[in-house]
Structure formats: C-alpha cells, structure tokens
C-alpha cells in the first residue's frame, strides 16, 4: 500500500517502529532470521491512512559464500 494525501500537507512524522528478531545459525554459511515489526503511526500515517498501528512478521536468510584469497 502506498500512503499519500492528495491535497495539502499531512506532516513529516511517519511514526515509530520497534522490531524483535531471532537468528538461528544452521551452518557456518547459512543463517535464518525471523521476527516481528510493529509501527506506531505518526501524524502522516494518521492523516493518510486509517491511523491504525500495524504489526508485520518477517523471515529472511543469509548465505555467505566461501572465499579464499
């Protein structure tokens, strides 16, 4: 979703975000991460959207290729 206001100014404060994450190391090359992000809306999001807080889960993976110099 793209939040925007068609007319006038909506402010510049989007909001505050807090994240929590956990990392699990599967091998020296592979790490898995998961967590939650929570957004507390500021003036802009309160004007441009319904102004409700938003929580979003996330997952990711990092693979490090072996290098030899």
PyMOL commands that set and color helices and strands:
alter all, ss='L'
color gray80, all
select helices_A, chain A and resi 43-48
alter helices_A, ss='H'
color red, helices_A
select strands_A, chain A and resi 15-25+30-41+54-63
alter strands_A, ss='S'
color yellow, strands_A
deselect
rebuild
show_as cartoon
